[in-house]
């Protein structure tokens, strides 16, 4: 039977009263003085889960944690004071206290107890005395007996003899509560776990062996927090699929990539004074990791997210908030209502107003707000406090000052971009240019061997020149090719609506002279329709990578390939390189070739060409359709959509920076 009870009983947020977060310096890092009893439950269940929640402050909900939070929200409505031991000794009637929080200075723990049942000691009930093997410090104090009761959403464990018993994590958590009660002068001989799924109470004897295991768990928790290194993931554990942090932990992916890499000399080029040479990145991970290419990993993360982006496109809109609903207004008239819990991000194009209440609600719900100009220039993001984990950012800043590591990572990112550009030409060009494909293959290999950032920039520029010279061959807007879609990783999935705003034309008339003729890349401003679409697509992709890197815990403004520049999310641009052809360019080709966007959707202002409001709306649909396309991961073998893929790749890079992995597998397709 799977021990799922502790994962499902998390009470929601990691925020705690001040006594939960009081800290002192241990090993050079701030470690909490008081360990919450629930964290000891998590530690026993999975040390890696404990580290994520307690040390890094990460948390995510799933169905089981939501059910547990709802259960405890009902219990926490009523809070009763626990009478002092002296007062309890004078009462002869049962007493019940709910939602009681106590701490123990001796053990350094704190516990919030759902219910405490109080009666006149074990002798009055005919219970047996404590185990004879208990040490004097473990013997309960004389007096009235108190029994903590904790509610769990799961079911009890069935022992070998058929009896029911509490799971080990639950036993440790209840033992912590018992130790806290004893340290506050109460007598506690046993504890009770009430399992909601079966509506059964299971008693736990607070004996010597359980106390010893609990004290050992407290020491282990403090050692892990002080060490500052995350424990390895569980291996093929039945606990992982039901854990709410499985999308953050990526246990199978991390173990897959932490096997001893067999990197050939082709992939690793040393420098004279190389620093930390163990960490690198590759574009062909199947040649690095000792796994059969036919093997497929068990996918624990969902292929798609239920939440969707929201784009607001019409100028002059205002966004307010009522309860858990965003209200989109035009001239004080509500034209759309959107539930906060149904969106993952909000993108504002141009002059659109948000009320303070709406901004606060979005920040509280951890929904980022992205700002764009009317022409699609990405300005920045507003979001809540974000990830509290400083350890990843510390490693990011340290390695950003290591030129050898930056070069190794940049080589792989650029080589991956060139490889994906070459693949797109092979799949979608009307007559794939043999000479250009051969040249791009050579440029990919040159990028993998580049000895300096300047050389790498030149190689990337040459590859882009060759690629865009033949980009027009992938545009199929006339003759028998009209309406033909691009062929990529299979057919595009059915589009999912991402529009809550019926975009309207700003009043400018589109020129009928526009055509999808592409002679080369130009920008700032784009001077033809295809370049206008490419610029908007790159802005949207940069926005998505900036949001992903912030969510993972990076500083998006410090990159390894793109040098720091005021206001530029360099790390997002780094990770964006291999995905430019696969997401942005493919979305543009799809929008044009399927006639989702037509020449009538553009207007000219001076030398600049831009999309109309209705044209932007159409392209947002094409872009989100592309982001929702399922694609097979070249290393892990399972299929997820591109939005999920961006997060997976960012988390894999985080594993490399923190030392869990030595090789970063750049995403490429065949």
N, C-alpha and C positions, 0 to 999 in steps of 0.2 A: 504494500500500500504506500502511496506517495505521501510524504510528510508535507502537506501544503498549508497546514493551519497557520503557521507563523507568517507566511507571505501574505495571507489574506486578512490578517488582523492589524495591519499597519493603520494607524489612525489618521493618515493623510499627510499633512505637511510636516516638514522637519523642524519647523520653528518651535521653540520651547521657551518657557519662562526663563528669567535671568539665571535662576539657580542651575538650569540645565547647561548653560553655556559659559559658566565661570571657568577660566582657564589659567594655566601656569606654564612656564617654559620647561619642556622636557626634550632633551636631545636637540636643543636649538630650535624646536618648533613648538607652537602653542598646542597643547593637548588638553582636552577638557578635564577638570578635576572630578566632576560627577559623571559617571557613566549611567545613562538611562537603562533601566531594566530591559526595555524592549530591544536595545542594541545588543545585549547579551543573548537574547533570543536569536537575533539575526546572525551573530557571530557563530553560534552553535549550528545554525542552519547552513550558513555559508560564510566563511571568513571574508570572501571577496565582496559579498553583499554588505556586510558590516562596514568594510572599508569605504565603499562607495557612499553609504548613507551617513556614517558617523564622521569620517575623516574628510571626505570630499564634499559632503553636503548635497549629494545628488538624490533625487527621488522622482519616480514616475508612477502614475496610476495604471492599473489594469482592472479588469472586472472584479477580481477578488479583493483588491485593496479598496475599491470604491464601496463594495458591500461591507467590508470591515469598518470603513470610516462611517458609513451610515449607521451601523450598529452602535458604534461608540458615541456618535453624536447624540443618539437617544439616551445613552447611559450618562453622558456628561451634562445633560440638562439639569439634573438635580445633583447638588454637591452638599454633603453633610460633613460637619466637623466630627473628628474622631475624639471622643472624650479621653482625657489623660488616664494612665494606668491606675492612679490612686482613686479616681472617681469610679472607674469600672469595677474596682474591687468591692465597692459598696453597693453595687446593683445586683439584683437577683433575677432580672428579666433579660431576654435576648435584646441585643442592640444591633442595628444595621447602619453602616456609614458608607456612602457612595462617593466615588471620585475623590479619593483621598491621596494626597501627594506628600511623601515623606522622603527624607534622605538619611544616609548613614555616613558620618565622617570617618568611621573606622574602616569601612570597606570602600569608601569613595564612590558610592552609587546612589541613584535617586530613582524612585518608582512612583508611578501613578497607578493606584489600585482601583479597579472598577467597583469592587464591593468588598466590604469587610464585615464578616459575621462574627458577633461577639457573644460568648456564652460562658458559663461558670466553670471553665477549665475542663480538662479531659477526665478527671475523676468523676465529675458529675454525669458524664456521658458513658462512663465505663470503658474509655479508650485505654489502650496499653501505654505504658510510659515510654520515653524516648529510648532509642537503641543503646545498649550497654557499651557499644564501641565508640560512642561519641566522646570527644574530648571535653574538658570542662568549659572551654570557650564556646563550644557548640551546644551545650545544654541550655534549654529554654529557661527563662526566668520564671519563678513561681508567680502564681496569681491567675487572674482571669485569662482564659484562652481566646485568642483572636485568630480568625481563619480568613485569609485573603481569597477572593474568588475572582477569576479572570475569565472573560468571555472570548471564545474563539469561534470563527465562522465554520471551521472544518469539522472533522469527525475524529474520534479517538483512535489510537493504535490498538490493534488486536495482537495480544501476546501469543507465544507459542502454545500456552495452555488454554487459549480461548478467552482469557480474561481481557478486560479493557484497561488500558493504561495511557497516560499522557505521553505525548511525544517528547523526546529529549530536549529540544529547544524550549518547549513550554515548561518542562520541569525546571530548567535553569532559570527561566524568567520568574517563576513562582518562588523558587528558592531565594532569589534576590529580594523579592518582596518580603519573604519571611525574615531574612537577615536584617532588612531595614526596620521591620517591626520590632525585632528583638533588640536592636541597637537603640531603639526609642523607648525601651522599658516594657514592652508587651511580651506576653508568652505566646509563642506560635509553634505548634507541634505539627501542623499539617496545612496544606493549601488545597484549593479545589479549582479545577478547570471545567467550565461549562461549555460543551461543544454544541453550537447552535444547530449544525446540520442534523444531528441525531437527538438533540435535546436531552443530553446525558451529562451528569456530573461525574467527574473522575477525581478521586482523592489522591493527593501526593504526600507521602510521609517525609517530613523534613528531618532526615537522619544524617548521620555522620558522612557516609559516602557521597550523598547528594551535595552536602555543604562543601565537601572537599572539591568536587567537580566544579561547583559554582565559583569557589575562590580561585581555582586554576583558570577558569574562563575569564574572570576579571583581570588576572595577571596577563593572560594572553591578549586580551583586548587592549590593554595599556601598551604592551610591547609592540603590537601591530601599529597602533597610532603613533608611537614614538619613532618607529623605524622609518616611516615615510615611504614605504614600498608596498604596492598593492599585492596581495596574495594571488597566486595563479588561479585560473578558473577551474571549476569542477570538470571532470572528464566524463562525458556521456552520462550525466546525472539526470534522473527523472525529475529533479527539482527545477532544472533550468526552464523547461517550457512554461511553467506556471509562475515564474518570477517576474515581477513587474519591471525589473531593470535589465531584462535579457537583451533588449535593443541597445542598451548602453554598454553592457558587459561584453556582448559578442563572444560567448565562451568558446564555441566551436571554431569560429574564425580566428580567434587569438591563439588557440592551441595549434591550429593548422599552420599558422604562420610562425610559431615559435619553435617548430622542429628545426633541427640543425640544418641550416641552408648549405646546399652544395653549389656555391657560386663559382663559376668558372672565371678564368682571368679576363675573359671578354667583357664581363660585367663590372668588374671592380678595377679601377685605375688608381693607384696610390700616388700620393705626392710626397715630397721629401720629408716634410714635417707634418705628417698626417696626424690629426687629432680624432680620437674615437673612431677608428676605421671600421669598427664592427657594424656601424649603422650605414645603410645605403638604400637605394631604390632601384627597381628594375622595371622594364616594360614587358618582359616575357617571364612571368612568374612560374610557368610550368617547367622552365629549365632550372629553376632555383630550388623549389621545394620538392622534397622527395615524396610526392604523392602521385599515384597513377592518374593520368589525365581523364580516365573514364569514371573515376570515383566522384560521387556527388555528396556534398555535405548535407547533413540534416539542417534544414532551414528552420530557425526558431523565431526569426523576425518576420512580421507580416510583409507581404509583397507590396502592399499599398497602405497609405494612411487614410483613415476615415475623414480626417480634416482636409479642408480645401482652401486655397488662397482666395482672397477677395480683392478684386480690382475695382477702383472707383475712378471714372474716366471723364465724366461731364464736369465742365468748369462751373464753379459757383455752388456746388453741393455743400451741404453741411451734415456732419455726423454727430448725433447725440446718443444718449444711452438711457434706457428705461429698464430697470431690473437687470436681467441677463441678456438683453436684446439691444443691438445697435439699430438706431433709427436713422435712415438716410433721407434727408429732406432736400427739396428744391423749392425755393421761394416759400418756405415755412409749411410746405405740404409734404407729408411722408409718402415717399415713392417706393421704399423698400425697407423691410425689416430682416435682420440677420441675427441669428443666435450666436453669442460669443463662443459657445462650446463647439460650434461647427466650423470654425475657421482656424487656420494655422498661421496666417499672416495677412496683413492689410497693406495694399499698395495704393498710394495716392498719386494720381497723374495731374500735376499742375495745381491750380488754385482751388483747393478743397479744404474746408475748415473742419476741425475736430474740437469738440468741447473738452474742457478739463476733465469732466466726469468720464467721458469716453476714453480719454488717454489713460486715466487712472485704472479704469476697468480692464483695458487691454494690457497694461503693464502687470496688473495683478494676475491676469490669466496667462501671462507669459506669451502674449501674441505680439510679435514685432510689427512695427509700423514703418514701412519703407516709403521714402519720398522721392518723387521723380519730377523733372520739369515737364512741361507740355510736350516737348519733343522727345522725351524718354531719357534724359540725362539723369543718372542715379546720384542723388544728393547724399543720402544717409539714412540712418535707422534710429528709431526710438524704441526702447524696450525696457523691461524691468531691470532689477539688479543683476540678473543672469546667474551664471555658475559661480559659486563661492570658492571653487578649487583654484588655488594659486600655484599648486605644484606643477601642473602642465605648463602654465604660462612662464614659470621660472625656467623650465627646461627649454621652452621655445626661445626665450631671450638669450639663454646661454648658448644654444646651438646656432642661433642666428649670427653670432660673432665668431663662428668656426667656419672659415672659408671652405675648407675641404668638404665638410658636410653639406654646406649650401650648394656647392658645385655638383656633388653626387646626386642630390635630390633634383636640382634644376636640370641636369642632363637627362634624367629619366622622364621628367615631366615634359620636356620639349620633344624628346624622342617619341614619347607616347602620343603627343599632339600630331607630330608628322605622320606617324603610323596610322592614326585614325583619319587624318586628311586623305592619305593615300587609299585607305579602305573605302572612304566615301566616294572618291573618284572611280574606283574600280566598280562599285555597285551601281552608281547612278549616272555616270557619263554615257551619253548616247553612243559614243565610240571611244572607249577608254584609251587615252594617249599612252602608247607603250614607252616612248622616250621619257615622258614626264614621270611616269610611275617608276621607271628604273632610276631616274635622277633622285626622286624622293626617297627611294630605298637607300641610296648611297648617303643622302643627307641625314636620314635617320641614324645610320651607323656612325656618321661623323659626329652627330650630337651625342651619341653614347660614349665617344672617345674625346670629347672636347676638353682641352686642358685649361681653359679660363672662361670666365663669364662673358668676356667680350667676344671670344670666338663663338660661344654658344648663341649669343644674340645675332651674330652674322649668319650663322647656319639657320636659325629660326626665320630670319628675314628672307633668306634665299628660298627656303621651303614655302613660305607664304606667297612669295612672288610666283613660283611655279604653280602652286595650288590655285590661286585666284586667276591666273592666266587661263585656266581651263574650267573655271567655275561656271561660265556661261553654258558649257556643254551639259550641265546638269539641270538647266532650266528648260522645261518642256511645256511651252505655252502655245504652240501653233501646230497646224497640220494634224497628223494622226496621233501625235503625242499629247494633244491638248487634253488636259484633265488627268493625265497620268500621274500617279503618285510615286514617290520615291520608294525604293525597295531597300529596307534596312534590316533590322533584326526581326523579320517577319512583318505581318500586317500591323498597322497601327491599331491600338486598342480603341474601342468605341469612346468618343470624347465624353469627358465629364464636365458638366457645366461649372465654370469658375466665375461667371458674371453675375453680379448683383446689381449692376448699374447699366441701364440701357443707354449706352454712349450715343451722343448726338453730334452731328456736324457743327463745328463752331461757326458756320455761316459762310465759310469760304467755298468758292466753287472749284471743283477739281478740274485740272486741265485735261482735255481729251487727248493731248499730244503725248502723254506719258506712255512708256512701253518698258517692258522688263528686259532692256538691253544692258548687259553688264560688260564694261570694258576694263574694269580694274577696281581695286579697293580705294575708296576715298571717304573721309570723315571730317568731322568738326568744321563745317557741317557736311553731312552727306549730300551729294549733288544728283542723285538719281534714286528711283524707287527701291532697287535691290539693296543699295548701300544703306538707305534709310531703315529697311527691315533688318539688315545685319547689325547696325548700331543699336537698334532697340532690343534685339535678341541678346546681344552681349551685355547690355545694361541689366536686363532681367536676370540673366545667368549670374552676373556679378552680384546682384542683390541676393539671389538664392544661396550662393556660396558664402557670402558675408554672414547671412543669418545662420547657416549651418556651422561655420567655424565658431561663431559666438556661442551657439548652443552647446557645442562640444566642450568649450572651455578655453579656446585659443583667444589671443588678441588678434583680430583680423587685420590690423594695420601693420603688423610686422611679418614680412614674408621672407623667403629664402632665395627666391629668384628675382622677383620684382623688388627693387630697392625701396626703402621707406620714403614716402613722399607725403606731405601734409594733406590729410583728407582722403588718401587713397587706401583702400582695403587690400594691401599687397598680398596677404596670405590667401584671400579669396581669389585673387587673380592667379596666384600660383596654381591652386587646385583646379582652377577653371580651364587651364590650358588643354588637357586631354579631352575635355568635354565640349570645347568650342565646336568642333565639327559634328560631334555626335548629337548634341542637343540644339545649340543655337543655329548652326548652318542647316541642319536637317529640318528644323522648324520653319526656316525661311523657304527652303525648297518645297516643303509640303504645302505651305500657305500659297505659294505661287502656282505650283503644278496642279493642285486640286482646285484652283480658282477660289480659295477661301478669301484671298485678297486680290483685287483687280486694280487696273490702272486708275479707275475712278475713285479709289480710296486714298489718293495722294493729292497734295497741294504744294505749290511752290511759293516761297517767300524769299525774294532776292535770288541768291545762288543756292539756297538750301531747299531741299525737298523733304517733306514730312508727311506722316500719315494724318488723315482726318480722325476725328473722334470715333466715328464708326469703323474706320479702318483699323485703329488701335484695338478696338473691341474684338474685331475679327482675328487680329494677330494674337491677342492674348489667348483666344480659344485654341489657335494652332499651337502656340507655345506650351500651354498646359496639357494639350493632347499629347504632345511629344514627351513632356515630363512624366506623363502617366503611362507611357509605353513600357511594357515588361521587357527586360533584357537579361540575358544570362551572364552571370559573373564569370569571367574567364578562369578564375582560380577556384572558386567555391562550387560552381556548377549549378546553383539554384537561380531562380528568376525573381527579380524584384523590379519595381519601376525606377525610372531615373532619379526621381526625388529621393527615394530611399537609398539609391546607390550613392548619391552625393554624401549622405550622412555616414554610410558605411565606410567610404573612402576617407572621410575626415577622421573618423574614429580610428582607423588603421594607422593613419599618420600620427595620431596622438600616442598610440601604442609604441611606435618607433621612437618618438621623442622621450617618452618616459622609460624606455629601456626594456619594455616587455617583448618587443619584436626588434629584430635587427635589419629586416629588409621591408621596404614599403613597396607593395605591388601596385604599380600604376595601372589604371583601368584602360584596357584596349579591347577592340573587337577584331574579329577576323573578317 
